[in-house]
Amino acid sequence: MDIDASQIRRGRIFLAVFGLFFAAVALFLWWMPSPQTREIAPPVCALIGIALLLTARLASDRTIARVQNLLTGWP
């Protein structure tokens, strides 16, 4: 599977932005708790964000392409 370098760069940026989104949601839920959100929601959002950021930073090119295809649905 021949992967273009610009495609991998876009994939890493996509995963990093998606991870930052989940981190922002976790901070918002932590700062502004409501009766509808449970106590477990902020840590779960933070863990998802951390996992996406670590994947964007440390994963191989092939893994980046697979995760981006999994999340976006594009081949």
One Martini backbone bead per residue (centre of mass of N, CA, C, O) as a GRO file, in nm:
protein
   75
    1MET     BB    1   0.089   0.041   0.029
    2ASP     BB    2   0.073   0.358  -0.103
    3ILE     BB    3   0.168   0.646   0.080
    4ASP     BB    4   0.115   0.966   0.113
    5ALA     BB    5   0.254   1.226   0.285
    6SER     BB    6   0.007   1.423   0.284
    7GLN     BB    7  -0.194   1.218   0.396
    8ILE     BB    8  -0.053   1.174   0.667
    9ARG     BB    9  -0.056   1.465   0.763
   10ARG     BB   10  -0.365   1.493   0.760
   11GLY     BB   11  -0.413   1.260   0.959
   12ARG     BB   12  -0.260   1.380   1.200
   13ILE     BB   13  -0.425   1.639   1.218
   14PHE     BB   14  -0.699   1.510   1.254
   15LEU     BB   15  -0.633   1.357   1.520
   16ALA     BB   16  -0.546   1.604   1.684
   17VAL     BB   17  -0.811   1.763   1.664
   18PHE     BB   18  -0.991   1.540   1.781
   19GLY     BB   19  -0.838   1.526   2.055
   20LEU     BB   20  -0.882   1.827   2.132
   21PHE     BB   21  -1.186   1.811   2.142
   22PHE     BB   22  -1.204   1.606   2.377
   23ALA     BB   23  -1.047   1.782   2.576
   24ALA     BB   24  -1.247   2.020   2.573
   25VAL     BB   25  -1.489   1.859   2.674
   26ALA     BB   26  -1.364   1.777   2.942
   27LEU     BB   27  -1.322   2.064   3.051
   28PHE     BB   28  -1.615   2.154   3.034
   29LEU     BB   29  -1.730   1.928   3.222
   30TRP     BB   30  -1.554   2.012   3.467
   31TRP     BB   31  -1.640   2.320   3.491
   32MET     BB   32  -1.959   2.239   3.383
   33PRO     BB   33  -2.157   2.093   3.565
   34SER     BB   34  -2.426   1.857   3.540
   35PRO     BB   35  -2.688   1.645   3.601
   36GLN     BB   36  -2.648   1.481   3.321
   37THR     BB   37  -2.363   1.443   3.404
   38ARG     BB   38  -2.128   1.239   3.482
   39GLU     BB   39  -1.832   1.167   3.651
   40ILE     BB   40  -1.707   0.997   3.397
   41ALA     BB   41  -1.697   1.184   3.143
   42PRO     BB   42  -1.430   1.349   3.161
   43PRO     BB   43  -1.223   1.108   3.169
   44VAL     BB   44  -1.313   0.977   2.903
   45CYS     BB   45  -1.257   1.217   2.718
   46ALA     BB   46  -0.958   1.241   2.794
   47LEU     BB   47  -0.871   0.956   2.700
   48ILE     BB   48  -0.950   0.989   2.407
   49GLY     BB   49  -0.769   1.235   2.352
   50ILE     BB   50  -0.500   1.100   2.427
   51ALA     BB   51  -0.513   0.867   2.225
   52LEU     BB   52  -0.523   1.047   1.970
   53LEU     BB   53  -0.262   1.206   2.021
   54LEU     BB   54  -0.072   0.959   2.036
   55THR     BB   55  -0.138   0.854   1.757
   56ALA     BB   56  -0.050   1.108   1.598
   57ARG     BB   57   0.254   1.096   1.709
   58LEU     BB   58   0.342   0.755   1.725
   59ALA     BB   59   0.240   0.640   1.477
   60SER     BB   60   0.223   0.491   1.198
   61ASP     BB   61   0.136   0.540   0.878
   62ARG     BB   62  -0.058   0.301   0.851
   63THR     BB   63  -0.225   0.364   1.107
   64ILE     BB   64  -0.321   0.641   1.028
   65ALA     BB   65  -0.481   0.553   0.778
   66ARG     BB   66  -0.671   0.356   0.926
   67VAL     BB   67  -0.797   0.551   1.136
   68GLN     BB   68  -0.905   0.757   0.937
   69ASN     BB   69  -1.084   0.557   0.782
   70LEU     BB   70  -1.253   0.473   1.029
   71LEU     BB   71  -1.361   0.770   1.107
   72THR     BB   72  -1.460   0.865   0.802
   73GLY     BB   73  -1.508   0.624   0.566
   74TRP     BB   74  -1.265   0.638   0.389
   75PRO     BB   75  -1.047   0.466   0.163
   0.00000   0.00000   0.00000
